[in-house]
Amino acid sequence: MTETTDQADTLEFTENATEPCTTEWDRDSEDTPVFAVVSAVAEASGADPLELPPLGDAIDPDALNELFTVRSESTVAKVTFEYAGYDITVRGNGEVQVRSIQND
């Protein structure tokens, strides 16, 4: 497992909404994959996290957290889903990638 740092130190956002934004969560902290997803989407979209649609409309939040935090060594490499106009990829190493869905 890759050692991660505090989420606030790892946000990498660009001005171009189609470029991926990444953040990380650490299984040894209070942050969870769900928290990282909502925080990253809020930051990428400029929205208040409480104004985003419920994450449960896109994926089961409890199941997402359980996949990556309950087991000492997750066998899941990544989970990808759409949420609030973004493609989200959560990886077992603690990385969350958010990419705007292009509407061409």
C-alpha positions as CSV (number, residue, x, y, z in Angstrom):
1,M,0.0,0.0,0.0
2,T,1.3,3.4,-0.9
3,E,1.8,5.8,2.0
4,T,-0.4,8.9,1.5
5,T,-0.5,12.3,2.9
6,D,-3.3,14.6,4.2
7,Q,-5.9,15.1,1.6
8,A,-5.7,18.9,1.7
9,D,-2.0,18.6,0.7
10,T,-2.7,16.4,-2.3
11,L,-5.5,18.1,-4.2
12,E,-4.3,18.9,-7.7
13,F,-6.8,20.8,-9.8
14,T,-6.4,22.5,-13.1
15,E,-8.3,25.3,-14.8
16,N,-9.3,22.9,-17.7
17,A,-12.3,21.0,-16.4
18,T,-11.5,18.0,-18.7
19,E,-8.1,17.4,-17.1
20,P,-8.2,14.9,-14.2
21,C,-8.1,16.1,-10.7
22,T,-6.7,13.8,-8.0
23,T,-6.8,13.5,-4.3
24,E,-5.9,10.8,-1.8
25,W,-7.4,9.2,1.3
26,D,-5.5,7.4,3.9
27,R,-7.0,4.3,5.5
28,D,-5.2,5.3,8.8
29,S,-7.0,8.6,9.0
30,E,-10.6,9.7,9.5
31,D,-10.9,10.4,5.8
32,T,-12.7,7.7,3.8
33,P,-13.0,7.1,0.0
34,V,-16.5,8.6,0.2
35,F,-15.2,11.7,1.9
36,A,-12.4,12.0,-0.7
37,V,-14.8,11.6,-3.6
38,V,-17.3,14.2,-2.4
39,S,-14.5,16.7,-1.4
40,A,-12.8,16.3,-4.8
41,V,-16.0,16.7,-6.8
42,A,-17.0,19.8,-4.7
43,E,-13.5,21.3,-5.3
44,A,-13.5,20.5,-9.0
45,S,-17.0,21.9,-9.5
46,G,-16.8,24.8,-7.2
47,A,-19.8,23.6,-5.3
48,D,-20.5,23.2,-1.6
49,P,-20.3,19.5,-0.8
50,L,-23.8,19.8,0.8
51,E,-25.2,21.0,-2.5
52,L,-24.0,18.0,-4.5
53,P,-26.5,15.3,-5.4
54,P,-26.5,12.3,-2.9
55,L,-23.6,10.0,-3.6
56,G,-25.9,7.1,-3.0
57,D,-27.6,8.0,-6.3
58,A,-24.4,6.9,-8.1
59,I,-22.9,4.2,-5.8
60,D,-23.5,2.6,-2.4
61,P,-21.3,4.7,-0.2
62,D,-21.0,2.1,2.6
63,A,-20.0,-0.5,0.1
64,L,-17.4,1.8,-1.5
65,N,-15.8,2.5,2.0
66,E,-15.9,-1.2,2.9
67,L,-14.2,-2.2,-0.3
68,F,-11.1,-0.1,0.5
69,T,-11.0,0.4,4.2
70,V,-12.3,-2.7,6.1
71,R,-9.8,-5.2,4.7
72,S,-6.2,-4.8,5.7
73,E,-5.1,-5.4,2.1
74,S,-7.8,-4.6,-0.4
75,T,-7.9,-7.0,-3.4
76,V,-9.9,-4.4,-5.4
77,A,-7.6,-2.4,-7.8
78,K,-10.1,0.3,-8.6
79,V,-13.8,1.2,-8.8
80,T,-15.0,3.6,-11.5
81,F,-18.4,5.3,-11.7
82,E,-20.1,8.5,-12.7
83,Y,-21.2,11.1,-10.2
84,A,-22.4,14.7,-10.5
85,G,-21.1,15.1,-14.1
86,Y,-17.7,13.5,-13.4
87,D,-16.1,10.2,-14.0
88,I,-14.7,9.0,-10.7
89,T,-12.0,6.4,-10.2
90,V,-11.1,5.2,-6.6
91,R,-8.0,3.1,-6.4
92,G,-6.9,0.7,-3.7
93,N,-3.7,2.7,-3.2
94,G,-5.7,5.6,-1.9
95,E,-6.0,7.7,-5.0
96,V,-9.2,9.3,-6.2
97,Q,-9.3,10.7,-9.7
98,V,-12.1,13.0,-10.9
99,R,-12.5,13.9,-14.6
100,S,-15.2,16.1,-16.0
101,I,-17.5,14.2,-18.4
102,Q,-17.3,16.0,-21.7
103,N,-20.6,16.9,-23.4
104,D,-19.6,17.2,-27.1
